[in-house]
Amino acid sequence: PIFVFDQDRNGWFTWAEDRWKEIADPSSLRIGNPRFTGTGTRFLEDNGRRAIRELFERSFR
């Protein structure tokens, strides 16, 4: 699966068949595989930093 955080829309999304679908409960997202790719923008905003920090805190406790 692929998940992205959209800074403009301030939310997490996943690709579902043929469109981006908003994640209803982002607190359920976890990085569950030891091998993952993290890519992003050169223009990280405060909400993007917060989303990444919270994801890593949930995933790597």
C-alpha positions as CSV (number, residue, x, y, z in Angstrom):
1,P,0.0,0.0,0.0
2,I,1.0,3.6,-0.5
3,F,0.1,6.4,2.0
4,V,0.8,10.2,1.6
5,F,0.2,13.2,3.7
6,D,-1.2,16.1,1.8
7,Q,-0.1,19.4,3.5
8,D,-2.6,21.5,1.6
9,R,-5.5,19.2,2.6
10,N,-4.0,18.5,6.0
11,G,-4.7,14.8,5.9
12,W,-3.4,11.3,5.1
13,F,-4.5,9.5,1.9
14,T,-4.1,6.1,0.3
15,W,-4.4,5.0,-3.3
16,A,-7.6,3.0,-3.7
17,E,-8.2,1.5,-7.1
18,D,-8.3,4.7,-9.2
19,R,-8.3,7.6,-6.8
20,W,-6.9,9.0,-3.5
21,K,-9.0,8.1,-0.5
22,E,-8.7,10.0,2.7
23,I,-7.8,8.0,5.8
24,A,-10.7,8.4,8.3
25,D,-8.6,7.6,11.3
26,P,-5.0,8.6,10.8
27,S,-4.1,7.5,14.3
28,S,-4.4,3.9,13.0
29,L,-1.6,4.4,10.6
30,R,1.7,2.6,11.5
31,I,4.9,1.7,9.6
32,G,4.7,-2.1,10.0
33,N,7.5,-3.2,7.8
34,P,11.2,-2.7,8.6
35,R,11.7,-1.8,4.9
36,F,9.9,1.3,3.8
37,T,10.4,4.3,1.6
38,G,9.8,7.8,2.8
39,T,9.9,10.6,0.2
40,G,8.5,14.1,0.2
41,T,8.7,17.7,-0.6
42,R,11.6,20.1,-0.2
43,F,9.0,22.5,1.3
44,L,8.0,20.8,4.5
45,E,5.4,22.8,6.5
46,D,4.6,22.6,10.2
47,N,1.6,20.2,9.6
48,G,3.8,17.9,7.5
49,R,6.5,17.8,10.2
50,R,3.8,17.0,12.8
51,A,2.3,14.3,10.7
52,I,5.7,12.6,10.2
53,R,6.7,12.9,13.8
54,E,3.4,11.4,15.0
55,L,3.6,8.6,12.5
56,F,7.1,7.7,13.7
57,E,6.2,8.0,17.4
58,R,3.3,5.5,16.8
59,S,5.4,3.2,14.7
60,F,8.7,3.0,16.6
61,R,7.9,3.0,20.3
